[in-house]
């Protein structure tokens, strides 16, 4: 099972926007770019909204059938591990193997010694085509790598082999995720991560490293764009070389997590993947949920009142809602409007405050981030929220599709 060159993770918290999301891929195809849709949803999201992987599979299958999509598509068991993967088996054909929690967990001494001995051939100046300077590698570097990453790589192997056994040879796309850590991986570390994955016969098709800068949920990139460009380009060069050297899948590509709304990065990423003829996987989820809220608010009256209620409840429970996402949000609470204020807003004020339009005088990234992590309170509305999604499906669907195509795909591929 092989993932296409360009793919897009289209998470959907409440499983109602599959057709609208796929419609954005259809628009891209008509514009000349084939993007493979991947419906991703994590165990955490399933637990919060009380959904199941079966529902995500059903949503994807129904969207594909309804819109007569004739290219491949996938359902991603996002950020899984051995504790929670079983519930995804049978419904997913893309598995994001998350081993970030194992980075830094020290391996046993014998394994470290074996690893260092097996990779002595790389000691010295490691020349990678395209890099301005060779990577300098000594024995201490190999030991440090093993101390930091070997346990995580071994865990990835365990998870991969478990899934392969459970899926009984049906095939799936494996991604390895190491992005939810504090420090970005260096080009040298990425090289040895790929070597270790290949040595353990993990046919990884996408790799999600930690990049420099902050990838906060639902808002733009925060960091040094020059540094990001250099790092991203080096990662592409390392992957290109590693694919040949280690006989990894020829479609191996970078995966950008928390990839929605990173408008400052899309032109850079698009330029570099074009320059090197590489693919890309961009993973999104919360941006679709936020467009559901915007779609509801834009209708006024009942829809707007539901949007206001969700914000009020999120505001009153912000500590609880923000805690699981503390590493990927930055909210200035002093800039959050009080619900007594938002209750008086008209639909335009609410929409313009939430919608990510850079430079708009009403846009508030703090308001947006709080609502991003506030989907739990919407799920607690139960039938009231789901009935509103069905009642206002047309304006919500237009928002979702337009957001993905106009603000995400077009700038990434310079359409």
C-alpha positions as CSV (number, residue, x, y, z in Angstrom):
1,X,0.0,0.0,0.0
2,X,1.6,3.2,-1.2
3,X,0.8,6.8,-0.3
4,X,0.8,9.3,-3.1
5,X,3.4,12.1,-3.5
6,X,1.1,14.8,-2.0
7,X,-1.2,13.9,0.8
8,X,-3.3,15.9,3.3
9,X,-4.5,14.9,6.7
10,X,-8.1,16.1,7.1
11,X,-9.1,15.5,10.7
12,X,-12.8,15.9,11.5
13,X,-13.7,16.1,15.2
14,X,-17.4,15.3,14.7
15,X,-17.4,13.2,11.5
16,X,-19.8,15.5,9.6
17,X,-17.5,17.3,7.1
18,X,-16.0,14.5,5.0
19,X,-17.6,15.6,1.8
20,X,-16.7,19.2,2.3
21,X,-13.1,18.2,3.0
22,X,-13.0,15.9,0.0
23,X,-14.4,18.7,-2.2
24,X,-11.3,20.7,-1.5
25,X,-9.2,17.8,-2.9
26,X,-11.4,17.8,-5.9
27,X,-10.8,21.5,-6.5
28,X,-7.1,20.9,-6.2
29,X,-7.2,18.1,-8.7
30,X,-9.1,20.3,-11.2
31,X,-6.4,22.9,-10.6
32,X,-3.7,20.4,-11.6
33,X,-2.5,18.9,-8.2
34,X,-3.4,15.4,-7.1
35,X,-3.6,15.3,-3.3
36,X,-4.5,12.1,-1.5
37,X,-7.0,12.6,1.4
38,X,-6.2,11.0,4.7
39,X,-8.9,11.2,7.4
40,X,-7.0,11.4,10.6
41,X,-8.3,11.2,14.2
42,X,-6.4,10.4,17.4
43,X,-7.4,8.3,20.3
44,X,-7.5,11.4,22.5
45,X,-10.1,13.0,20.1
46,X,-12.2,9.8,19.9
47,X,-12.2,9.6,23.7
48,X,-13.2,13.3,24.1
49,X,-16.1,13.3,21.6
50,X,-17.0,9.6,22.3
51,X,-16.6,8.6,18.7
52,X,-15.0,5.4,17.2
53,X,-12.6,4.7,14.4
54,X,-15.4,2.8,12.6
55,X,-17.3,6.2,12.3
56,X,-14.2,7.8,10.8
57,X,-14.0,5.0,8.2
58,X,-17.7,5.3,7.5
59,X,-17.4,9.0,7.0
60,X,-14.5,8.6,4.6
61,X,-16.2,5.8,2.6
62,X,-19.4,7.7,2.3
63,X,-17.7,10.9,1.1
64,X,-15.7,9.0,-1.5
65,X,-18.8,7.2,-2.8
66,X,-20.9,10.3,-2.8
67,X,-18.4,12.5,-4.7
68,X,-17.2,9.6,-6.9
69,X,-13.5,10.0,-5.9
70,X,-11.5,7.5,-7.9
71,X,-8.0,8.1,-6.4
72,X,-6.7,6.3,-3.2
73,X,-7.7,7.6,0.2
74,X,-6.8,6.6,3.7
75,X,-8.0,6.6,7.3
76,X,-5.2,7.4,9.8
77,X,-5.0,6.0,13.3
78,X,-3.3,9.1,14.5
79,X,-0.8,9.2,17.4
80,X,-1.3,5.6,18.4
81,X,0.8,3.3,20.6
82,X,0.5,-0.3,21.9
83,X,-1.9,0.7,24.6
84,X,-4.6,2.0,22.2
85,X,-4.0,0.7,18.7
86,X,-6.3,-2.3,18.9
87,X,-9.5,-0.2,18.5
88,X,-8.2,1.1,15.2
89,X,-7.4,-2.3,13.6
90,X,-9.8,-3.1,10.9
91,X,-10.8,0.4,10.2
92,X,-7.5,2.2,9.4
93,X,-4.9,1.7,6.7
94,X,-2.5,4.5,7.8
95,X,-0.9,4.4,11.2
96,X,0.9,7.3,12.9
97,X,3.3,5.5,15.2
98,X,4.0,8.0,18.0
99,X,7.1,7.4,19.9
100,X,7.9,10.9,21.2
101,X,7.3,9.8,24.8
102,X,10.2,7.3,24.4
103,X,12.8,9.8,23.3
104,X,15.3,10.2,26.0
105,X,14.5,6.9,27.7
106,X,17.8,5.3,28.1
107,X,18.5,2.0,26.3
108,X,20.3,-0.9,27.9
109,X,24.1,-0.7,27.7
110,X,24.5,-3.8,25.6
111,X,22.1,-2.4,22.9
112,X,24.0,0.9,22.9
113,X,27.3,-0.9,22.4
114,X,25.9,-3.0,19.6
115,X,24.4,0.1,17.9
116,X,27.7,2.0,18.1
117,X,29.7,-1.0,16.7
118,X,27.2,-1.4,13.8
119,X,27.5,2.2,12.8
120,X,31.2,2.9,13.0
121,X,31.3,3.1,9.3
122,X,29.7,6.5,9.5
123,X,32.3,8.0,11.8
124,X,34.2,10.9,10.2
125,X,32.9,13.4,7.7
126,X,29.5,12.2,6.4
127,X,28.9,13.8,3.0
128,X,25.2,14.1,2.0
129,X,24.5,15.4,-1.5
130,X,23.2,19.0,-1.4
131,X,24.4,19.9,2.2
132,X,26.9,22.7,2.2
133,X,29.1,21.0,4.7
134,X,29.5,17.3,5.7
135,X,28.1,16.0,8.9
136,X,30.8,15.4,11.5
137,X,30.2,12.1,13.3
138,X,32.3,10.6,16.1
139,X,31.8,7.8,18.5
140,X,30.4,10.1,21.2
141,X,27.8,11.2,18.6
142,X,26.7,7.6,18.0
143,X,26.5,6.9,21.8
144,X,24.5,10.1,22.4
145,X,22.1,9.2,19.6
146,X,21.6,5.7,21.0
147,X,21.0,7.1,24.5
148,X,18.4,9.5,23.2
149,X,16.6,7.7,20.4
150,X,17.3,3.9,20.5
151,X,14.5,3.1,22.9
152,X,12.0,5.1,20.8
153,X,13.1,3.3,17.6
154,X,12.8,0.0,19.2
155,X,9.3,0.9,20.4
156,X,8.4,2.0,16.8
157,X,9.5,-1.5,15.7
158,X,7.3,-3.2,18.2
159,X,4.3,-1.2,17.2
160,X,4.9,-1.7,13.5
161,X,5.2,-5.4,13.9
162,X,2.2,-5.6,16.0
163,X,0.0,-3.8,13.5
164,X,1.5,-5.9,10.6
165,X,0.6,-9.1,12.5
166,X,-2.9,-7.9,13.4
167,X,-3.7,-6.6,9.9
168,X,-2.7,-10.0,8.5
169,X,-0.8,-8.8,5.5
170,X,-3.5,-6.4,4.2
171,X,-0.9,-3.6,4.0
172,X,-0.9,-0.1,5.5
173,X,1.0,3.2,5.4
174,X,3.3,3.6,8.4
175,X,4.3,7.0,9.7
176,X,6.7,7.6,12.6
177,X,6.1,10.6,14.6
178,X,8.6,12.3,16.9
179,X,7.3,15.9,16.8
180,X,5.8,16.3,20.3
181,X,9.1,17.0,22.0
182,X,10.9,20.2,23.1
183,X,13.9,20.2,20.8
184,X,14.0,19.8,17.0
185,X,16.0,16.9,15.6
186,X,19.2,17.8,13.8
187,X,20.0,16.6,10.2
188,X,22.5,14.2,11.8
189,X,19.8,12.8,14.1
190,X,17.3,12.5,11.3
191,X,19.9,10.5,9.2
192,X,20.5,8.1,12.0
193,X,16.7,7.8,12.8
194,X,16.1,6.7,9.2
195,X,19.1,4.3,9.4
196,X,17.7,2.7,12.6
197,X,14.2,2.5,11.1
198,X,15.5,0.8,8.0
199,X,17.7,-1.6,10.1
200,X,14.5,-2.7,11.9
201,X,12.7,-3.2,8.6
202,X,10.1,-0.5,9.2
203,X,9.0,0.7,5.7
204,X,8.2,4.2,6.9
205,X,6.5,6.3,4.2
206,X,6.2,9.5,6.2
207,X,8.4,10.9,9.0
208,X,7.2,13.6,11.4
209,X,10.2,15.3,13.1
210,X,10.1,18.2,15.4
211,X,10.8,21.4,13.5
212,X,12.3,24.6,14.8
213,X,9.8,27.2,16.1
214,X,6.3,26.8,17.5
215,X,3.5,25.0,15.7
216,X,0.7,26.2,17.9
217,X,-2.8,24.8,17.2
218,X,-4.9,26.7,14.7
219,X,-2.7,29.7,14.3
220,X,0.3,30.7,12.2
221,X,3.9,29.6,12.7
222,X,5.9,31.4,15.3
223,X,9.7,31.3,14.8
224,X,12.6,32.1,12.6
225,X,11.6,31.6,9.0
226,X,15.2,31.7,7.7
227,X,16.2,29.0,10.2
228,X,13.1,26.9,9.3
229,X,13.9,27.1,5.6
230,X,17.4,25.9,6.2
231,X,16.3,23.1,8.5
232,X,13.5,21.9,6.2
233,X,15.8,21.9,3.2
234,X,18.4,19.9,5.0
235,X,15.8,17.4,6.1
236,X,14.7,16.9,2.5
237,X,18.3,16.3,1.4
238,X,18.8,13.8,4.2
239,X,15.7,11.9,3.3
240,X,16.6,11.8,-0.4
241,X,20.0,10.4,0.4
242,X,18.7,8.0,3.1
243,X,16.1,6.5,0.7
244,X,18.9,5.4,-1.6
245,X,21.4,4.4,1.0
246,X,19.1,2.4,3.2
247,X,16.6,1.1,0.6
248,X,13.7,2.9,2.3
249,X,10.4,3.4,0.3
250,X,11.0,5.8,-2.6
251,X,7.9,7.8,-1.6
252,X,9.3,8.6,1.9
253,X,8.4,12.2,2.7
254,X,8.2,14.7,5.6
255,X,5.0,15.0,7.5
256,X,4.1,18.4,9.1
257,X,2.0,18.0,12.2
258,X,-0.2,20.8,13.5
259,X,0.1,21.8,9.9
260,X,-3.1,23.9,9.6
261,X,-3.0,27.7,9.4
262,X,0.8,27.8,9.0
263,X,0.4,30.4,6.3
264,X,4.0,31.8,6.7
265,X,5.4,28.4,6.0
266,X,3.4,27.2,3.0
267,X,5.3,29.2,0.3
268,X,8.6,27.9,1.8
269,X,7.5,24.3,1.9
270,X,6.0,24.5,-1.5
271,X,9.1,26.0,-3.1
272,X,11.5,23.5,-1.5
273,X,9.5,20.3,-2.3
274,X,9.2,21.5,-5.9
275,X,13.0,22.2,-6.0
276,X,13.8,18.7,-4.9
277,X,10.9,16.9,-6.4
278,X,9.8,15.6,-3.0
279,X,6.4,14.9,-1.6
280,X,4.7,16.3,1.5
281,X,2.1,15.2,4.0
282,X,0.4,18.0,5.9
283,X,-1.7,17.0,8.9
284,X,-4.7,19.1,10.0
285,X,-7.7,18.7,12.2
286,X,-8.7,21.6,14.3
287,X,-9.1,24.0,11.4
288,X,-12.1,22.1,10.2
289,X,-13.7,22.2,13.6
290,X,-13.2,25.9,13.8
291,X,-14.9,26.3,10.4
292,X,-17.9,24.4,11.8
293,X,-18.1,27.1,14.5
294,X,-17.7,29.8,12.0
295,X,-20.4,28.3,9.8
296,X,-22.8,28.1,12.6
297,X,-22.1,31.7,13.7
298,X,-22.4,33.0,10.2
299,X,-26.1,31.9,10.1
300,X,-27.0,34.2,13.0
301,X,-29.8,33.4,15.4
302,X,-29.8,29.8,16.5
303,X,-26.3,29.0,15.0
304,X,-24.8,32.1,16.5
305,X,-26.2,31.3,19.9
306,X,-24.7,27.8,19.9
307,X,-21.3,29.3,18.9
308,X,-21.5,31.8,21.8
309,X,-22.5,29.1,24.2
310,X,-19.5,27.0,23.2
311,X,-17.2,30.0,23.8
312,X,-18.8,30.8,27.1
313,X,-18.4,27.2,28.3
314,X,-14.8,27.0,27.0
315,X,-13.9,30.3,28.7
316,X,-15.3,29.1,32.0
317,X,-13.3,25.8,31.7
318,X,-10.2,27.1,30.0
319,X,-7.7,25.6,32.5
320,X,-9.2,22.1,32.0
321,X,-9.4,22.4,28.2
322,X,-5.9,23.9,27.7
323,X,-4.0,21.4,30.0
324,X,-3.8,18.5,27.4
325,X,-2.6,20.9,24.8
326,X,-0.2,23.0,26.9
327,X,2.8,22.4,24.7
328,X,1.1,23.4,21.5
329,X,-0.9,26.5,22.4
330,X,0.0,30.0,23.7
331,X,-3.0,31.9,25.0
332,X,-2.8,35.4,26.5
333,X,-5.8,35.2,28.8
334,X,-5.8,39.0,29.2
335,X,-6.7,39.2,25.5
336,X,-9.7,36.8,25.8
337,X,-13.0,38.6,25.6
338,X,-15.4,38.0,28.5
339,X,-18.5,36.0,27.6
340,X,-20.6,38.9,28.7
341,X,-19.0,40.8,25.8
342,X,-19.2,38.1,23.2
343,X,-22.8,37.4,24.1
344,X,-23.6,40.8,22.6
345,X,-21.7,40.2,19.3
346,X,-23.4,40.0,16.0
347,X,-22.5,37.2,13.6
348,X,-19.9,39.3,11.7
349,X,-18.1,40.2,14.8
350,X,-17.9,36.6,16.0
351,X,-16.8,35.3,12.6
352,X,-14.2,37.9,12.0
353,X,-12.7,37.4,15.5
354,X,-12.4,33.7,15.0
355,X,-11.5,33.4,11.3
356,X,-7.8,33.3,10.6
357,X,-7.4,36.3,8.3
358,X,-4.0,37.9,9.0
359,X,-4.3,41.6,9.4
360,X,-8.0,41.7,9.9
361,X,-8.6,44.2,12.8
362,X,-11.0,41.8,14.6
363,X,-8.9,38.6,14.3
364,X,-7.9,37.3,17.8
365,X,-5.5,34.3,17.9
366,X,-6.2,33.8,21.6
367,X,-9.9,33.5,21.0
368,X,-9.2,31.1,18.2
369,X,-6.8,28.9,20.2
370,X,-9.2,28.6,23.1
371,X,-12.0,27.5,20.8
372,X,-9.6,25.2,19.0
373,X,-9.2,23.2,22.2
374,X,-12.8,23.7,23.3
375,X,-14.4,21.0,21.1
376,X,-15.1,19.0,24.3
377,X,-17.7,21.4,25.3
378,X,-19.4,21.2,21.9
379,X,-19.5,17.4,22.2
380,X,-21.2,17.8,25.6
381,X,-24.0,19.6,23.9
382,X,-24.9,16.2,22.4
383,X,-27.8,16.2,20.0
384,X,-28.2,19.9,20.1
385,X,-24.8,20.3,18.4
386,X,-25.2,17.5,16.0
387,X,-28.7,18.7,14.9
388,X,-27.2,22.1,14.3
389,X,-24.5,20.6,12.1
390,X,-27.1,18.9,10.0
391,X,-29.4,21.9,9.9
392,X,-26.7,24.3,8.8
393,X,-24.6,21.8,6.7
394,X,-24.6,23.9,3.6
395,X,-22.9,27.1,5.0
396,X,-20.7,25.0,7.3
397,X,-19.6,22.9,4.3
398,X,-18.8,25.9,2.2
399,X,-16.6,27.3,5.0
400,X,-14.8,24.0,5.5
401,X,-14.1,23.5,1.8
402,X,-13.1,27.1,1.1
403,X,-10.7,27.1,4.2
404,X,-8.8,24.0,3.1
405,X,-8.6,24.9,-0.6
406,X,-8.2,28.7,-0.6
407,X,-6.2,29.2,2.6
408,X,-4.2,26.0,2.7
409,X,-3.8,24.2,-0.6
410,X,-3.5,27.1,-2.9
411,X,-0.6,28.9,-1.1
412,X,1.2,25.5,-0.5
413,X,1.1,24.6,-4.2
414,X,1.2,28.2,-5.6
415,X,-2.2,27.6,-7.4
